[in-house]
Amino acid sequence: MSISVRELQTRQRAMRKIVEDQGLAALILVGDTSTSPGFCGDLRYITNSRVIYHRQAAVIFPGHEPVLFTLSPRQRDVARNNSMLEDCRASDDLLGDITNLLREQRVSGGCIGLTFDMLPAAWYVRLRQEFPRIEWVDSHHEIMQLRLEHSPEEAAVYRAGAALADGEYEVALKALRPGATEYEVVGEIEHYGRTHGVEEHFTLIGSGRFSLGADNGMASIAAPSFRNIEKGDSVVMEITPRYGGYWTQLVRTVTVGTPNLAIERIHKVAREAINIGVEKVRPGVQVKEIVLAMEPYVASSGFLLRPPSGHLCGLDLIEGRVSRENEMVLRPWTAVIIHPLIFTPDGKSSFFWGETYLVTEDGCNRLHRATDGLLTVS
């Protein structure tokens, strides 16, 4: 699934308006292959170009089509086909070619916008040397406000990605068995996604014997290992595919071989906390209200709610935290991952569960069809 020409043109007009409103002589956007919080997506938002290796950069002028620089002719050709930009150029010196382009456009003074979190320090030093009369300003906040104004077209991509996460969970359930390694389970998850069009994954897993106390042997969720899953284990999985550029996430814990009464108890608390939090997910509500709604219930149940409780997701996996400090106001078609981390009172055992929700014009939708039930596989 790709973004339409109409959607891309709307974004480019909005980006040019930022340039005009801020009085910028140019705007430079850098993107790379990282799964980072909120910054990598600026370049993809305006270009729809997927960075498949290292780095790309785009330069936007007030009255000129964007120019995209890639690191090879092959990447340039892919960008031309997929990004729908007219001016895509191969470069083995991104910064040098950006500098030359600015000079060609006679940019020597005024302000140039950047996303400082993405700009290499060496680039900044050289740019200041090459253009001593330029004032360099951070434009990421303004770009992020555009990115948070999601469209129905983006909502459709979210829904497709969530369906793929559900499919990945189904194959994980089949792979979970005594003797299987964490790597095998993750391999099945990502194989399913790749064969159905997923661009990339952020997949975490943890396994071990879960108990409500100091003798808990369940590992924290992390990158997979060669640990063999055993009968009686619980396995937590953070299943996170990126489809069409957009991330969704499904967090589930599964018991292997035999049910576990301790984990059933904490699962009920997590599930009800999510239900309470979801009641706050609608346009006009601040993100922090989700956490503030969950906290009293979790405390009254005898457990602790600790960060992370979730995050907004889009072209970047973390575009804002679901935290008690986040005063961002929810808007239609924003995707919110709610995954409360529930701890026992002594803080020695924790339970992780959650999924992605899509803000609608008058409420929200749960994007996943995966069961809320705590499953036991043989």
C-alpha positions in Angstrom: 0.0 0.0 0.0 1.4 3.4 -0.9 0.4 7.0 -0.3 -1.6 8.5 -3.2 -0.4 11.4 -5.4 -3.2 13.5 -4.0 -2.1 12.9 -0.4 1.6 13.6 -1.2 0.7 16.8 -3.0 -1.3 17.9 0.1 1.7 17.2 2.3 4.0 19.1 0.0 1.7 22.1 -0.1 1.5 22.1 3.7 5.3 21.8 4.0 5.8 24.7 1.6 3.4 26.7 3.8 5.7 26.1 6.8 8.6 27.4 4.7 6.7 30.5 3.8 5.2 31.1 7.3 8.6 30.8 8.9 10.2 32.9 6.2 12.7 30.1 5.4 15.1 30.3 2.5 15.1 26.5 2.5 14.2 23.5 4.6 16.6 20.5 4.9 15.2 17.1 6.0 17.4 14.1 6.8 16.2 10.6 7.1 17.9 7.3 8.0 17.1 3.7 8.6 16.8 4.0 12.4 13.6 3.0 14.4 13.7 6.3 16.3 11.3 8.4 18.3 9.6 10.9 16.1 12.3 12.3 13.9 13.1 9.9 11.0 9.6 10.2 9.7 9.9 13.9 8.7 11.7 13.1 5.4 9.3 10.2 4.5 6.3 12.4 5.3 7.1 14.9 2.6 8.8 12.6 0.1 7.2 9.1 0.6 10.7 7.8 0.0 11.8 4.8 2.1 15.4 5.0 3.2 16.7 1.4 2.6 20.3 2.1 3.3 22.0 4.6 5.6 20.7 8.1 4.8 18.8 10.3 2.4 18.2 14.1 2.4 15.6 16.4 0.9 15.8 20.2 0.4 12.6 22.2 0.1 12.5 25.8 -1.3 9.6 28.3 -1.2 8.9 28.3 -4.9 10.6 25.1 -6.1 9.8 21.4 -6.1 11.6 19.3 -3.4 15.0 17.8 -4.3 15.8 14.4 -2.9 19.3 13.1 -2.6 20.1 9.4 -2.3 23.4 7.6 -2.0 23.3 5.6 -5.2 21.8 5.6 -8.7 19.8 2.5 -7.7 18.3 4.2 -4.7 17.6 7.2 -6.8 15.6 5.1 -9.3 13.6 3.5 -6.5 12.9 6.9 -5.1 11.6 8.2 -8.4 9.3 5.2 -8.7 8.0 5.2 -5.2 8.2 8.7 -3.9 6.6 10.4 -6.9 9.0 13.3 -6.7 10.3 14.7 -9.9 13.7 15.7 -8.8 15.6 12.7 -7.4 19.4 12.7 -7.5 22.2 10.2 -6.8 25.0 11.5 -4.6 28.1 10.1 -3.0 28.5 13.3 -1.0 25.1 14.3 0.4 26.3 17.4 2.3 28.5 18.6 -0.6 25.6 18.4 -3.1 23.2 20.1 -0.6 25.7 22.9 -0.3 26.0 23.2 -4.0 22.2 23.2 -4.4 21.8 26.0 -1.9 24.4 28.1 -3.8 22.7 27.3 -7.2 19.4 28.7 -5.6 21.4 31.7 -4.4 20.7 31.0 -0.8 23.3 33.0 1.2 21.4 34.6 4.0 18.2 34.4 6.0 16.9 31.3 7.8 17.1 27.6 6.9 15.0 25.1 8.8 16.4 21.7 10.0 15.4 18.8 12.3 18.4 19.1 14.7 17.8 15.7 16.2 18.5 14.1 12.7 21.3 16.4 11.5 24.8 15.0 11.9 27.0 17.2 14.0 29.7 17.2 11.3 27.1 18.5 8.8 26.1 21.4 11.1 29.7 22.4 11.6 30.3 22.5 7.9 27.1 24.2 7.0 27.9 27.0 9.5 31.3 27.4 7.9 30.0 27.4 4.4 27.1 29.8 5.1 28.1 32.1 8.0 25.2 34.5 7.3 22.5 31.8 7.6 20.5 31.4 10.8 19.7 27.7 11.4 16.3 27.0 13.1 14.6 23.8 14.2 11.4 23.2 12.2 10.6 19.7 13.6 7.8 20.9 15.9 5.9 22.5 13.0 6.4 19.4 10.8 5.2 17.1 13.6 2.0 19.1 13.9 1.3 18.3 10.2 2.2 14.7 10.7 -0.2 14.4 13.6 -3.1 15.6 11.3 -3.6 12.1 9.9 -5.9 11.5 7.0 -8.4 8.7 6.3 -5.9 7.3 3.8 -3.3 6.9 6.6 -6.0 5.3 8.8 -6.5 2.6 6.1 -2.7 1.8 6.2 -2.9 1.5 10.0 -5.8 -1.0 9.7 -3.9 -3.1 7.2 -0.8 -3.1 9.4 -2.8 -4.1 12.5 -4.4 -7.0 10.6 -0.9 -8.2 9.7 0.1 -8.0 13.4 -2.9 -10.2 14.2 -1.7 -12.8 11.6 1.8 -12.7 13.1 0.3 -13.5 16.5 -1.5 -16.5 15.1 1.7 -18.0 13.7 3.4 -17.3 16.9 0.8 -19.3 18.8 1.6 -22.2 16.5 5.3 -21.8 17.0 5.1 -21.6 20.8 5.9 -25.1 22.2 8.3 -26.7 24.7 11.7 -26.9 23.1 11.3 -24.0 20.6 13.8 -21.2 21.0 12.8 -17.5 21.2 14.6 -17.0 17.9 12.4 -19.6 16.3 9.2 -17.9 17.5 10.4 -14.5 16.3 11.5 -16.0 13.0 8.0 -17.3 12.4 6.5 -13.9 13.3 8.7 -12.0 10.9 8.5 -14.6 8.1 4.7 -14.2 8.1 5.0 -10.4 8.0 7.6 -10.3 5.2 5.6 -12.7 3.0 2.6 -10.3 3.4 4.3 -7.0 2.6 5.7 -5.9 6.0 8.7 -3.5 5.5 10.4 -4.3 8.7 9.8 -5.4 12.3 10.6 -4.4 15.9 10.0 -7.7 17.6 10.8 -8.3 21.3 10.2 -11.4 23.4 10.8 -12.7 26.9 10.2 -16.1 28.5 10.3 -18.0 31.8 8.3 -19.0 34.8 6.0 -16.2 35.9 5.1 -15.7 39.6 3.9 -12.9 41.8 7.0 -12.4 43.8 10.8 -12.6 44.2 11.0 -16.1 42.7 9.7 -14.9 39.3 11.9 -16.4 36.6 10.4 -14.7 33.6 12.9 -12.6 31.6 12.2 -9.0 30.8 11.1 -8.4 27.2 14.1 -7.9 25.0 15.7 -9.1 21.7 15.3 -12.8 21.2 17.8 -15.4 22.5 18.5 -19.0 22.0 16.7 -19.9 25.2 14.5 -23.0 24.9 10.9 -22.4 26.0 9.8 -24.9 28.6 6.5 -26.3 29.7 5.1 -24.0 32.4 6.7 -20.9 30.9 5.0 -17.7 30.1 6.1 -15.9 26.9 5.6 -12.2 26.3 5.8 -10.8 22.8 5.9 -7.3 21.4 4.8 -7.8 17.8 5.4 -4.6 15.8 5.3 -4.6 12.0 5.8 -1.6 9.8 3.5 -1.7 6.8 3.3 1.1 4.2 5.6 3.1 6.4 3.3 3.0 9.4 3.9 1.1 12.7 1.3 -0.8 14.7 1.9 -3.0 17.7 0.3 -5.9 19.5 1.6 -7.0 22.9 0.6 -10.4 24.2 1.6 -12.9 26.9 0.9 -16.6 26.4 1.4 -19.5 28.9 2.9 -22.8 27.6 1.7 -26.2 28.6 -0.3 -25.4 31.7 -2.4 -22.4 32.9 -0.9 -20.1 35.5 -3.2 -18.7 38.1 -0.8 -15.9 39.1 -0.6 -14.6 35.5 -4.3 -14.9 35.1 -4.8 -12.5 38.0 -2.5 -9.8 36.8 -3.8 -10.2 33.2 -7.3 -9.3 34.4 -5.9 -6.1 36.0 -4.0 -5.1 32.9 -7.0 -5.8 30.6 -9.4 -3.8 32.7 -6.9 -0.9 33.0 -6.8 -0.8 29.2 -10.6 -0.8 29.0 -10.7 2.2 31.4 -7.9 4.0 29.5 -9.6 3.5 26.2 -12.7 5.3 27.4 -10.6 8.5 27.3 -9.4 7.9 23.7 -11.3 10.4 21.6 -10.7 13.7 19.8 -10.0 16.7 22.1 -8.7 14.7 25.0 -5.2 15.1 26.3 -3.0 12.0 26.1 -2.2 12.1 29.8 -5.9 11.5 30.6 -5.4 7.8 29.5 -2.8 7.2 32.2 -4.5 9.3 34.8 -7.6 7.1 34.3 -5.7 3.8 34.6 -3.7 4.6 37.7 -6.4 4.6 40.4 -7.8 1.3 39.2 -4.4 -0.4 39.1 -3.6 0.9 42.6 -7.0 -0.2 44.0 -6.2 -3.7 42.6 -3.0 -3.9 44.7 -0.6 -3.4 41.8 1.6 -0.7 40.4 1.4 1.1 37.0 4.8 2.1 35.7 6.0 3.6 32.4 5.9 2.8 29.6 2.2 2.8 29.2 2.2 3.2 25.5 3.0 5.6 22.7 1.5 7.3 19.6 2.8 5.7 16.4 3.0 6.6 12.8 5.9 6.9 10.4 8.0 6.6 13.6 7.3 4.0 16.2 7.3 6.6 19.0 5.8 9.9 18.0 4.7 10.8 21.6 4.5 8.9 24.9 1.4 7.8 26.6 2.4 9.3 29.9 0.9 11.4 32.7 3.0 14.4 31.5 1.9 14.4 27.8 -0.6 17.2 27.3 -0.9 16.6 23.5 -4.5 16.7 22.4 -5.7 13.6 20.4 -7.0 14.2 16.9 -9.0 12.1 14.5 -7.0 9.2 12.8 -4.2 9.3 15.3 -3.0 5.8 16.3 -2.3 5.2 20.0 -0.6 2.0 21.3 -1.8 1.4 24.9 0.3 -1.2 26.7 0.3 -0.7 30.5 3.2 -2.3 32.4 1.7 -3.7 35.6 4.1 -4.5 38.5 3.5 -6.4 41.7 3.6 -4.3 44.9 7.2 -5.3 45.5 8.2 -4.3 42.0 9.8 -7.7 41.3 7.3 -9.1 38.8 5.6 -7.4 35.8 3.1 -8.1 33.2 2.9 -6.5 29.7 -0.2 -6.4 27.4 -1.7 -4.1 24.9 -2.6 -3.1 21.3 -3.1 -0.2 18.9 -6.2 2.0 18.9 -7.3 4.5 16.2 -8.9 7.8 17.2 -12.0 8.3 15.1 -14.1 11.5 14.6 -16.2 10.7 17.6 -14.3 8.0 19.6 -11.9 5.3 18.8 -11.6 1.8 17.3 -9.5 -1.1 18.5 -7.5 -2.0 15.3 -6.7 -5.6 16.3 -9.0 -8.7 16.2 -6.7 -10.8 18.3 -8.4 -12.1 21.4 -8.2 -10.3 24.7 -8.0 -13.7 26.4 -5.0 -15.1 28.1 -4.2 -18.2 26.1 -2.4 -21.4 27.0 -0.8 -23.4 24.2 0.4 -27.0 24.4 
